[in-house]
Amino acid sequence: MNRLIGVVHLPPLPGAPRYSGDLSLEGAVRDAGELEHAGFDSLIVENFGDVPFYPDDVPATTVAAMTRAVLAIKEKVSIPVGLNVLRNDGLAALGIAATVGASFIRVNVYTGTMTTDQGVISGRAAEITRLRAQLGAEVAIYADVLVKHAVPPPGVTMEQAVADAVGRGLADAVIVTGTATGVSTDRGMLRRAAASAGSAPVLVGSGANEENISGLLEVAQGVIVGTSLKLDGVTTNPVDPARAAAFVKAAG
């Protein structure tokens, strides 16, 4: 199980409204190297700059650019690399992962439905697991439950969402987040998730920092962290080597 997962936020990719016209991956590759040097045991690559996001199926240009990015990062580092194709293209993520030898994917809405800023998104666990079997891919599926930047249907509980993701969706791990990027994950929610996850690991998916990481890891088995590792704590800034090293030290 990957315990400390550092996030590599990609710049806007070809086709995105903010794409500069030059697919430079130097910053992303540099961030990946800094995270490995700081002591992170794995990385996850996200097309964070592609706002506004497609709700599910992304264009072929995004798939091609993400493939190029993950390959460039894998050439730089020796630790496992995963990916998340935002907002919710788990099939594309799995296809890329199987092609380039990535270790895991993150899927924001894996089972059930969530109302998001992209509209209502429905999980596609059946398609993703079947594609993984067809490809014979040894790629783990990390599934968000009650994911950030989204609202669940009335009455859906953390316990139900976790049980569905693991028991019926066959997720290999579940991710619990705060309400938005960089917002702290509630430890009470983590405990509720852990109580329903069985043997599946529970990961913190947002808001981890040097001050709270030791407490979060008393409940969770791992953490995905990006914003607090950046210069001045700004998500779109480069990784700050000092912040990254301090985080790893605080995590023990």
Buried (B, 14 or more C-beta within 10 A) or exposed (E): EBBBBBBBBBBBBBBBEEBEEEBEBEBBBBBBBBBBBBBBBBBBBBBBBBEEBBBBBBBEBBBBBBBBBBBBBBEBBEBBBBBBBBBBBBBBBBBBBBBBBBBBBBBBBBBBBBEBEBEEBEBBBEEBBEBBEEBEBEBBBBBBBBBBBBEBEEEBEBBBBBBBBBBEBBBBBBBBBBBEBBBBBBBEBBBBBBEBBEEBBBBBBBBBBBEBBEEBBEBBBBBBBBBBBBEEEEBEBBBBBEBBBBBBEBBE
